[in-house]
Amino acid sequence: MNLSKYIDHTLLKPDSTKTDLERLCAEARHHLFAAVCIPPAMVERTTTMIAGSDIKLATVIGFPFGYSVTATKMAELNQAIDDGAQELDVVINLIHLKNGEWHLLDQEMAAIIDQAHARNCIVKVIIESGILTEKEIIACCDLYGKLGADFVKTSTGYASKGASIEAVQLMRERLPPSVRIKASGGIRTYDFAKALIDAGADRLGCSTSVAIVEGALTT
């Protein structure tokens, strides 16, 4: 399996440097990854590094904890698109979720998806599946499927548990066929990456992407 086309090559460390970014983009060009996923402050300079390629430019909104107020997330969203982002990985407000305030989750993501789609930008909704119950994962799939998210994404990579095959399978069973799945968090081997795709993932968020795809050559 050619994993490269599934991978969002990711650099989200808070101490990331311009050299790290240049390396990331060069690796993405070499391996033909689907996208690079980088911090909002790096979006504008990244546009020139991947210009002329088919690699998408993704960034994060409300990252990593999701508890920014909606107005802040909207400001981040608009700035990211102004700077050249084509895909937005948006963290939900888990405080609202754990308090059962689903109407607030609905209101926030409806506004985000409407604005992003009006500006021709893809939205990947990060639900942090590793710290949710099965019932909460199902409720997220029902809500964000109804709102028209382009992807529902498992994890930020900052929680105690990242992607799992079981979560991806559950999400695929519950989401509409039009909503794709991005698995991320703790994906470090070819075998695990392939298993997630087999379970229903359409994209993978990986920071060790090169090792994963080069491992595929000998697997």
Secondary structure, 3 states (H helix, E strand, C coil): CCCHHHEEEECCCCCCCHHHHHHHHHHHHHHCCCEEEECHHHHHHHHHHCCCCCCEEEEEECCCCCCCCHHHHHHHHHHHHHHCCCEEEEECCHHHHHCCCHHHHHHHHHHHHHHHHHCCCEEEEECCHHHCCHHHHHHHHHHHHHHCCCEEECCCCCCCCCCCHHHHHHHHHHCCCCCEEEEECCCCCHHHHHHHHHHCCCEEEECCHHHHHHHHCCC
